[in-house]
Amino acid sequence: MKRDVVIVGGGPGGAATAMFLLREGIKPLIIEAETFPRYHIGESLTGAGGKLLRELGLESEMYRRKHPTKQGVNVYGTAGKAAGGSR
């Protein structure tokens, strides 16, 4: 099996990368150790993550599944100052 790109890890980052590559006609292969769907506690989504989902065309799917949203998130960098956030 020949692929243009191999992605190690099928989590949110690997899956999004694969979707962007497919849009460009690049065939990725995702290698993942775990069985999906998997359940993880503690994952969350900020404004930047929401923007990425909209770019991937998945916004309506998130609303359809009624995932909870966080309001007023502040993100802090290594200097301790707010690096940006979403509201």
A tleap script that builds the chain and sets N, CA, C and O, in Angstrom:
source leaprc.protein.ff14SB
mol = sequence {
  NMET LYS ARG ASP VAL VAL ILE VAL GLY GLY
  GLY PRO GLY GLY ALA ALA THR ALA MET PHE
  LEU LEU ARG GLU GLY ILE LYS PRO LEU ILE
  ILE GLU ALA GLU THR PHE PRO ARG TYR HIE
  ILE GLY GLU SER LEU THR GLY ALA GLY GLY
  LYS LEU LEU ARG GLU LEU GLY LEU GLU SER
  GLU MET TYR ARG ARG LYS HIE PRO THR LYS
  GLN GLY VAL ASN VAL TYR GLY THR ALA GLY
  LYS ALA ALA GLY GLY SER CARG
}
set mol.1.N position { 0.853 -1.167 0.000 }
set mol.1.CA position { 0.000 0.000 0.000 }
set mol.1.C position { 0.904 1.236 0.000 }
set mol.1.O position { 1.717 1.416 0.906 }
set mol.2.N position { 0.759 2.062 -0.994 }
set mol.2.CA position { 1.574 3.270 -1.084 }
set mol.2.C position { 0.734 4.483 -0.719 }
set mol.2.O position { -0.374 4.658 -1.228 }
set mol.3.N position { 1.269 5.319 0.166 }
set mol.3.CA position { 0.607 6.568 0.581 }
set mol.3.C position { 1.604 7.704 0.494 }
set mol.3.O position { 2.815 7.498 0.578 }
set mol.4.N position { 1.077 8.908 0.323 }
set mol.4.CA position { 1.935 10.093 0.241 }
set mol.4.C position { 2.479 10.494 1.609 }
set mol.4.O position { 3.617 10.948 1.724 }
set mol.5.N position { 1.655 10.323 2.648 }
set mol.5.CA position { 2.002 10.770 4.001 }
set mol.5.C position { 1.522 9.727 4.999 }
set mol.5.O position { 0.437 9.167 4.845 }
set mol.6.N position { 2.331 9.466 6.023 }
set mol.6.CA position { 1.919 8.606 7.131 }
set mol.6.C position { 1.768 9.487 8.362 }
set mol.6.O position { 2.683 10.233 8.712 }
set mol.7.N position { 0.609 9.401 9.024 }
set mol.7.CA position { 0.321 10.173 10.231 }
set mol.7.C position { 0.261 9.196 11.394 }
set mol.7.O position { -0.508 8.235 11.366 }
set mol.8.N position { 1.069 9.440 12.411 }
set mol.8.CA position { 1.074 8.589 13.589 }
set mol.8.C position { 0.170 9.222 14.628 }
set mol.8.O position { 0.485 10.279 15.174 }
set mol.9.N position { -0.960 8.573 14.902 }
set mol.9.CA position { -1.927 9.081 15.875 }
set mol.9.C position { -3.171 9.611 15.191 }
set mol.9.O position { -3.107 10.531 14.375 }
set mol.10.N position { -4.302 9.020 15.535 }
set mol.10.CA position { -5.557 9.412 14.907 }
set mol.10.C position { -6.443 10.266 15.790 }
set mol.10.O position { -7.660 10.296 15.605 }
set mol.11.N position { -5.849 10.961 16.750 }
set mol.11.CA position { -6.616 11.868 17.597 }
set mol.11.C position { -7.042 13.100 16.814 }
set mol.11.O position { -6.994 13.101 15.584 }
set mol.12.N position { -7.457 14.142 17.510 }
set mol.12.CA position { -7.933 15.342 16.816 }
set mol.12.C position { -6.903 15.942 15.852 }
set mol.12.O position { -7.255 16.335 14.740 }
set mol.13.N position { -5.646 16.014 16.267 }
set mol.13.CA position { -4.620 16.596 15.396 }
set mol.13.C position { -4.350 15.755 14.165 }
set mol.13.O position { -4.262 16.279 13.054 }
set mol.14.N position { -4.216 14.445 14.361 }
set mol.14.CA position { -3.965 13.549 13.232 }
set mol.14.C position { -5.139 13.501 12.269 }
set mol.14.O position { -4.952 13.510 11.052 }
set mol.15.N position { -6.348 13.452 12.814 }
set mol.15.CA position { -7.544 13.402 11.971 }
set mol.15.C position { -7.711 14.695 11.168 }
set mol.15.O position { -8.024 14.653 9.979 }
set mol.16.N position { -7.501 15.842 11.819 }
set mol.16.CA position { -7.621 17.118 11.116 }
set mol.16.C position { -6.557 17.237 10.028 }
set mol.16.O position { -6.841 17.697 8.922 }
set mol.17.N position { -5.334 16.821 10.346 }
set mol.17.CA position { -4.265 16.859 9.348 }
set mol.17.C position { -4.634 16.012 8.138 }
set mol.17.O position { -4.434 16.431 6.998 }
set mol.18.N position { -5.172 14.822 8.385 }
set mol.18.CA position { -5.579 13.943 7.283 }
set mol.18.C position { -6.664 14.596 6.426 }
set mol.18.O position { -6.629 14.503 5.199 }
set mol.19.N position { -7.624 15.253 7.069 }
set mol.19.CA position { -8.702 15.893 6.311 }
set mol.19.C position { -8.174 17.020 5.428 }
set mol.19.O position { -8.586 17.155 4.276 }
set mol.20.N position { -7.254 17.836 5.974 }
set mol.20.CA position { -6.674 18.916 5.170 }
set mol.20.C position { -5.855 18.351 4.006 }
set mol.20.O position { -5.905 18.887 2.900 }
set mol.21.N position { -5.102 17.274 4.247 }
set mol.21.CA position { -4.317 16.666 3.176 }
set mol.21.C position { -5.211 16.102 2.083 }
set mol.21.O position { -4.921 16.272 0.899 }
set mol.22.N position { -6.293 15.434 2.462 }
set mol.22.CA position { -7.226 14.884 1.475 }
set mol.22.C position { -7.819 15.967 0.585 }
set mol.22.O position { -8.025 15.754 -0.610 }
set mol.23.N position { -8.093 17.132 1.171 }
set mol.23.CA position { -8.624 18.252 0.375 }
set mol.23.C position { -7.652 18.674 -0.721 }
set mol.23.O position { -8.056 19.180 -1.767 }
set mol.24.N position { -6.361 18.457 -0.464 }
set mol.24.CA position { -5.325 18.840 -1.430 }
set mol.24.C position { -4.948 17.680 -2.356 }
set mol.24.O position { -4.012 17.789 -3.147 }
set mol.25.N position { -5.681 16.576 -2.251 }
set mol.25.CA position { -5.420 15.430 -3.111 }
set mol.25.C position { -4.268 14.558 -2.640 }
set mol.25.O position { -3.756 13.740 -3.405 }
set mol.26.N position { -3.861 14.721 -1.402 }
set mol.26.CA position { -2.763 13.942 -0.822 }
set mol.26.C position { -3.365 12.815 0.004 }
set mol.26.O position { -4.207 13.058 0.868 }
set mol.27.N position { -2.938 11.585 -0.257 }
set mol.27.CA position { -3.510 10.415 0.415 }
set mol.27.C position { -2.709 10.061 1.672 }
set mol.27.O position { -1.602 9.534 1.568 }
set mol.28.N position { -3.261 10.347 2.862 }
set mol.28.CA position { -2.560 9.991 4.094 }
set mol.28.C position { -2.955 8.600 4.594 }
set mol.28.O position { -4.019 8.079 4.257 }
set mol.29.N position { -2.093 8.028 5.385 }
set mol.29.CA position { -2.397 6.796 6.109 }
set mol.29.C position { -2.238 7.120 7.584 }
set mol.29.O position { -1.168 7.556 8.008 }
set mol.30.N position { -3.295 6.910 8.378 }
set mol.30.CA position { -3.236 7.155 9.816 }
set mol.30.C position { -2.938 5.839 10.513 }
set mol.30.O position { -3.622 4.839 10.291 }
set mol.31.N position { -1.913 5.844 11.359 }
set mol.31.CA position { -1.571 4.683 12.178 }
set mol.31.C position { -1.958 5.024 13.610 }
set mol.31.O position { -1.470 6.000 14.180 }
set mol.32.N position { -2.846 4.204 14.190 }
set mol.32.CA position { -3.363 4.465 15.530 }
set mol.32.C position { -3.360 3.172 16.327 }
set mol.32.O position { -3.770 2.127 15.822 }
set mol.33.N position { -2.900 3.237 17.569 }
set mol.33.CA position { -2.823 2.057 18.431 }
set mol.33.C position { -4.160 1.711 19.076 }
set mol.33.O position { -4.413 0.545 19.379 }
set mol.34.N position { -5.016 2.701 19.290 }
set mol.34.CA position { -6.271 2.464 20.008 }
set mol.34.C position { -7.432 2.252 19.040 }
set mol.34.O position { -7.364 2.628 17.870 }
set mol.35.N position { -8.498 1.642 19.556 }
set mol.35.CA position { -9.720 1.441 18.789 }
set mol.35.C position { -10.621 2.664 18.971 }
set mol.35.O position { -10.761 3.183 20.078 }
set mol.36.N position { -11.227 3.114 17.880 }
set mol.36.CA position { -12.129 4.255 17.935 }
set mol.36.C position { -13.557 3.772 17.789 }
set mol.36.O position { -13.763 2.715 17.192 }
set mol.37.N position { -14.560 4.481 18.298 }
set mol.37.CA position { -14.401 5.698 19.090 }
set mol.37.C position { -13.869 5.383 20.485 }
set mol.37.O position { -14.151 4.331 21.059 }
set mol.38.N position { -13.114 6.299 20.996 }
set mol.38.CA position { -12.570 6.155 22.342 }
set mol.38.C position { -13.104 7.288 23.205 }
set mol.38.O position { -13.468 8.345 22.689 }
set mol.39.N position { -13.151 7.078 24.491 }
set mol.39.CA position { -13.693 8.078 25.405 }
set mol.39.C position { -12.555 8.636 26.250 }
set mol.39.O position { -11.836 7.890 26.916 }
set mol.40.N position { -12.403 9.944 26.216 }
set mol.40.CA position { -11.393 10.625 27.024 }
set mol.40.C position { -12.060 11.723 27.828 }
set mol.40.O position { -12.889 12.465 27.301 }
set mol.41.N position { -11.715 11.833 29.070 }
set mol.41.CA position { -12.233 12.890 29.930 }
set mol.41.C position { -11.205 14.015 29.967 }
set mol.41.O position { -10.004 13.757 30.032 }
set mol.42.N position { -11.664 15.239 29.926 }
set mol.42.CA position { -10.773 16.380 30.077 }
set mol.42.C position { -10.446 17.092 28.784 }
set mol.42.O position { -9.794 18.136 28.809 }
set mol.43.N position { -10.877 16.561 27.659 }
set mol.43.CA position { -10.632 17.261 26.417 }
set mol.43.C position { -11.601 18.425 26.316 }
set mol.43.O position { -12.755 18.317 26.730 }
set mol.44.N position { -11.137 19.530 25.770 }
set mol.44.CA position { -12.003 20.689 25.626 }
set mol.44.C position { -11.670 21.406 24.331 }
set mol.44.O position { -10.722 21.048 23.631 }
set mol.45.N position { -12.445 22.400 24.030 }
set mol.45.CA position { -12.309 23.116 22.776 }
set mol.45.C position { -12.367 24.616 23.039 }
set mol.45.O position { -13.310 25.110 23.658 }
set mol.46.N position { -11.363 25.331 22.569 }
set mol.46.CA position { -11.348 26.790 22.693 }
set mol.46.C position { -11.727 27.406 21.346 }
set mol.46.O position { -12.062 26.688 20.403 }
set mol.47.N position { -11.675 28.709 21.261 }
set mol.47.CA position { -12.039 29.410 20.033 }
set mol.47.C position { -11.211 28.993 18.833 }
set mol.47.O position { -11.746 28.860 17.732 }
set mol.48.N position { -9.919 28.786 19.022 }
set mol.48.CA position { -9.056 28.371 17.908 }
set mol.48.C position { -9.466 26.989 17.405 }
set mol.48.O position { -9.445 26.730 16.202 }
set mol.49.N position { -9.837 26.106 18.326 }
set mol.49.CA position { -10.298 24.776 17.932 }
set mol.49.C position { -11.612 24.845 17.178 }
set mol.49.O position { -11.817 24.113 16.210 }
set mol.50.N position { -12.504 25.723 17.619 }
set mol.50.CA position { -13.774 25.917 16.928 }
set mol.50.C position { -13.576 26.441 15.516 }
set mol.50.O position { -14.276 26.039 14.587 }
set mol.51.N position { -12.616 27.343 15.366 }
set mol.51.CA position { -12.308 27.884 14.037 }
set mol.51.C position { -11.835 26.771 13.111 }
set mol.51.O position { -12.221 26.718 11.944 }
set mol.52.N position { -11.010 25.897 13.630 }
set mol.52.CA position { -10.514 24.777 12.839 }
set mol.52.C position { -11.658 23.852 12.417 }
set mol.52.O position { -11.696 23.393 11.275 }
set mol.53.N position { -12.583 23.579 13.330 }
set mol.53.CA position { -13.732 22.733 12.975 }
set mol.53.C position { -14.575 23.374 11.880 }
set mol.53.O position { -15.074 22.683 10.992 }
set mol.54.N position { -14.737 24.707 11.940 }
set mol.54.CA position { -15.482 25.400 10.881 }
set mol.54.C position { -14.745 25.280 9.550 }
set mol.54.O position { -15.375 25.069 8.513 }
set mol.55.N position { -13.405 25.414 9.567 }
set mol.55.CA position { -12.615 25.298 8.338 }
set mol.55.C position { -12.727 23.901 7.736 }
set mol.55.O position { -12.657 23.741 6.517 }
set mol.56.N position { -12.899 22.897 8.579 }
set mol.56.CA position { -13.036 21.521 8.112 }
set mol.56.C position { -14.472 21.187 7.707 }
set mol.56.O position { -14.740 20.089 7.218 }
set mol.57.N position { -15.397 22.134 7.908 }
set mol.57.CA position { -16.790 21.910 7.549 }
set mol.57.C position { -17.542 21.061 8.553 }
set mol.57.O position { -18.534 20.425 8.195 }
set mol.58.N position { -17.094 21.032 9.812 }
set mol.58.CA position { -17.705 20.178 10.833 }
set mol.58.C position { -18.559 20.934 11.849 }
set mol.58.O position { -19.038 20.333 12.811 }
set mol.59.N position { -18.758 22.232 11.657 }
set mol.59.CA position { -19.503 23.027 12.629 }
set mol.59.C position { -20.929 22.506 12.828 }
set mol.59.O position { -21.390 22.396 13.963 }
set mol.60.N position { -21.624 22.187 11.745 }
set mol.60.CA position { -23.010 21.725 11.884 }
set mol.60.C position { -23.072 20.397 12.631 }
set mol.60.O position { -24.037 20.137 13.350 }
set mol.61.N position { -22.055 19.557 12.469 }
set mol.61.CA position { -22.018 18.275 13.181 }
set mol.61.C position { -21.870 18.499 14.684 }
set mol.61.O position { -22.488 17.788 15.477 }
set mol.62.N position { -21.068 19.469 15.080 }
set mol.62.CA position { -20.894 19.760 16.505 }
set mol.62.C position { -22.205 20.271 17.104 }
set mol.62.O position { -22.560 19.897 18.222 }
set mol.63.N position { -22.919 21.115 16.378 }
set mol.63.CA position { -24.200 21.613 16.884 }
set mol.63.C position { -25.244 20.500 16.922 }
set mol.63.O position { -26.050 20.433 17.849 }
set mol.64.N position { -25.229 19.630 15.919 }
set mol.64.CA position { -26.194 18.534 15.857 }
set mol.64.C position { -26.036 17.610 17.058 }
set mol.64.O position { -27.029 17.122 17.598 }
set mol.65.N position { -24.805 17.365 17.478 }
set mol.65.CA position { -24.554 16.472 18.605 }
set mol.65.C position { -24.679 17.177 19.958 }
set mol.65.O position { -24.589 16.535 21.004 }
set mol.66.N position { -24.885 18.489 19.938 }
set mol.66.CA position { -25.101 19.290 21.148 }
set mol.66.C position { -23.970 19.140 22.168 }
set mol.66.O position { -24.204 18.891 23.350 }
set mol.67.N position { -22.741 19.299 21.678 }
set mol.67.CA position { -21.598 19.274 22.583 }
set mol.67.C position { -21.605 20.541 23.431 }
set mol.67.O position { -21.960 21.610 22.935 }
set mol.68.N position { -21.222 20.439 24.696 }
set mol.68.CA position { -21.180 21.639 25.540 }
set mol.68.C position { -20.085 22.596 25.072 }
set mol.68.O position { -19.071 22.173 24.517 }
set mol.69.N position { -20.304 23.872 25.299 }
set mol.69.CA position { -19.305 24.871 24.947 }
set mol.69.C position { -18.857 25.608 26.196 }
set mol.69.O position { -19.586 25.694 27.184 }
set mol.70.N position { -17.638 26.138 26.132 }
set mol.70.CA position { -17.089 26.933 27.232 }
set mol.70.C position { -17.112 28.395 26.816 }
set mol.70.O position { -16.781 28.727 25.678 }
set mol.71.N position { -17.492 29.240 27.709 }
set mol.71.CA position { -17.527 30.669 27.438 }
set mol.71.C position { -16.455 31.372 28.261 }
set mol.71.O position { -16.240 31.024 29.422 }
set mol.72.N position { -15.786 32.349 27.678 }
set mol.72.CA position { -14.824 33.167 28.407 }
set mol.72.C position { -13.538 32.454 28.776 }
set mol.72.O position { -13.046 32.616 29.893 }
set mol.73.N position { -12.986 31.673 27.869 }
set mol.73.CA position { -11.741 30.954 28.138 }
set mol.73.C position { -10.559 31.888 27.956 }
set mol.73.O position { -10.488 32.607 26.959 }
set mol.74.N position { -9.631 31.890 28.902 }
set mol.74.CA position { -8.381 32.632 28.777 }
set mol.74.C position { -7.246 31.632 28.640 }
set mol.74.O position { -7.184 30.644 29.372 }
set mol.75.N position { -6.344 31.893 27.694 }
set mol.75.CA position { -5.194 31.026 27.466 }
set mol.75.C position { -3.956 31.789 27.891 }
set mol.75.O position { -3.755 32.931 27.477 }
set mol.76.N position { -3.109 31.157 28.729 }
set mol.76.CA position { -1.909 31.799 29.244 }
set mol.76.C position { -0.673 31.152 28.654 }
set mol.76.O position { -0.576 29.928 28.560 }
set mol.77.N position { 0.279 32.001 28.253 }
set mol.77.CA position { 1.549 31.516 27.722 }
set mol.77.C position { 2.559 31.345 28.837 }
set mol.77.O position { 2.213 31.445 30.014 }
set mol.78.N position { 3.803 31.089 28.476 }
set mol.78.CA position { 4.857 30.843 29.458 }
set mol.78.C position { 5.167 32.086 30.294 }
set mol.78.O position { 5.676 31.971 31.409 }
set mol.79.N position { 4.865 33.268 29.762 }
set mol.79.CA position { 5.113 34.506 30.505 }
set mol.79.C position { 3.996 34.799 31.510 }
set mol.79.O position { 4.100 35.750 32.283 }
set mol.80.N position { 2.939 34.001 31.508 }
set mol.80.CA position { 1.843 34.181 32.436 }
set mol.80.C position { 0.801 35.184 31.990 }
set mol.80.O position { -0.176 35.403 32.705 }
set mol.81.N position { 0.976 35.798 30.836 }
set mol.81.CA position { 0.010 36.765 30.328 }
set mol.81.C position { -0.947 36.065 29.380 }
set mol.81.O position { -0.597 35.080 28.729 }
set mol.82.N position { -2.147 36.585 29.316 }
set mol.82.CA position { -3.146 35.997 28.418 }
set mol.82.C position { -2.643 36.085 26.987 }
set mol.82.O position { -2.329 37.170 26.497 }
set mol.83.N position { -2.568 34.940 26.318 }
set mol.83.CA position { -2.094 34.886 24.942 }
set mol.83.C position { -3.241 35.000 23.955 }
set mol.83.O position { -3.024 34.945 22.745 }
set mol.84.N position { -4.412 35.152 24.436 }
set mol.84.CA position { -5.610 35.207 23.599 }
set mol.84.C position { -6.685 34.364 24.228 }
set mol.84.O position { -6.414 33.658 25.199 }
set mol.85.N position { -7.836 34.406 23.737 }
set mol.85.CA position { -8.913 33.597 24.298 }
set mol.85.C position { -10.113 33.632 23.390 }
set mol.85.O position { -10.081 34.223 22.311 }
set mol.86.N position { -11.145 33.008 23.829 }
set mol.86.CA position { -12.368 33.006 23.028 }
set mol.86.C position { -13.520 33.423 23.895 }
set mol.86.O position { -13.545 33.130 25.090 }
set mol.87.N position { -14.437 34.077 23.327 }
set mol.87.CA position { -15.650 34.500 24.024 }
set mol.87.C position { -16.825 34.231 23.149 }
set mol.87.O position { -17.960 34.510 23.536 }
savepdb mol mol.pdb
quit
